[in-house]
Amino acid sequence: MKEWLVWRWRHWRWKEALVVGSVLIPLIVWFHWKETGKLPGMHGFIEWLTRESLPQADPHRFSIAIAHLEDDPNHEVEKLIFESLSEISGSAIQILRFDRLITTEGSDSNEIIDNGHAYARELLDRSHAQD
C-alpha cells in the first residue's frame, strides 16, 4: 500500500491529489452521514458551508440590516420585523437580510455587547453598508 501511495504521489503530484480528495471526501461524508453527521463541529461546518452570502448595500439608499435572532428557531420574530420595516420603508430605504446570528453567549455582559457590536460592524462593512 505504501509503495502505491508513493508511486501515485510522484505521478499525480499535489494538484491531482487535491482534485481527487475534494471529490472523495464529500462522497465519503455523504455515504456515511449517520456517523459523520455526529462528529464534533460537523453541524456548524455544514451550516457555515450552506449559508447565503451577504447582500450588498445600495450606496444611494439608507440600508437597514436584519440578522437572525437567538431563540427564534423558525425566524417568526425576524419575519415580523422585516414585514414591519417593509411597510414603512418606501423606496429610500433598503432592507438587507443577513443569514448570520449575532450571539449573546458568555458570562461578561459588557464583553458580549462589545463583541456583538464588533461583529455587526464587520458584517455591515463586508456588505458595504458603512461606506
N, C-alpha and C positions, 0 to 999 in steps of 0.2 A: 504494500500500500504506500509506504513512504517513497519508494522509488518512483511509483506512478505520479505522486504529487510533485516530486522534484522535476520529473520529465515534463509534466503539464505546466509547471510554473515557468520553466525555461522556454517552452514553446509558446505559451499564451501570454506571458507577462502579466503585469498587474491590470492593464486595461480590460483584457478579456475576462480575467478573474472577477473584476468588478461588475462587468455586464452579467456574467453568469450568476454571481452572488445576488445581484439586485433582482434577478428573476427567481432564483431558487428559494431565497429566504422568505419572500412573501408567500410563495406556494406552500412551503413547509408550515409557516404560521397558519395559513388558511386551512389546510387539511388537518391540522392538529389543534384547531381552535379551542376545543374543550379544555385542553391542557394549557396552551399558550395564553389563552384569554385570562387565566387565573394568575399569571405571573405578575409580580410586583411592578407597578409602573405601566403595565400594558394598557390599562384603561385610559390613563392620562395621555399616553403616547398616541393612541388611536383618536382620542378627542382632539389633540393638537393637530394631528395629521389631516383630519376631516373638517376642521373649522374653516369658515369662509375668510377670505382676505378682507382687510379693512377697506371700506368705501372711501373714495377720495372726495374731499370737500370742494365745492364750487367756490372759487376765490371771490366771486361777485355777490355772494349771498351769505347771510348770517347762518352759521351751522350750529345745530344742537345735536349732541351725540347721546345715544342711549345704549348703555352696556347691560349685560344680563344682571339680574338681581339675585342675591342669595336667598335661599328659602322660597324661591318662586320656580318650582320644577317644571311647570307647564307654561311658564312665561305669561301667565294671566295678567299680573300687575304690569309687567313690561308692555303688554299689548294695550292695556288701558291708558298708560302714559303716552304711548305712541298715538293712539286714536285721539286723545285729548289735545295733544300738540298739533296733530294734523288738522283738527277743526279750526284752530286759531292761527295757524302758521301763515297761510297765504303763499304767495309766490316769492316773497322776500326772504323766507326762512327755509333752510334745508335741514331735514331731519335725517341723521345718519344712525344706522343701527349697527353696533359693534357686536360681533359674535365672540365676546370676551366677558369674563367675570372678574370684577374687582372685589377681592375677598376682604373680609374683616376678621380673619383668623389671627390669633395671637393673644398675649396677655397684657401688653402695654398699649392702652388706648391711643395715646399720642403718637406712638410709633406706627400703629395700624393706620391712623388717619393720614399721617405723613406719607407712608408707603402707598396708600390708596390714591392720594393726590398726585404723587410722582408717577405712578403707573397710568393714571388718567391723562396726565400731561404728555406722557410718552405716546399713548395711543392717539391723542389729538395731533401731536407733532407728526406721527407717521401717516396720518390721513390728510396732512397739510391744512388742518383746520386752524392752526395758530400762526399762519404766515403773516 
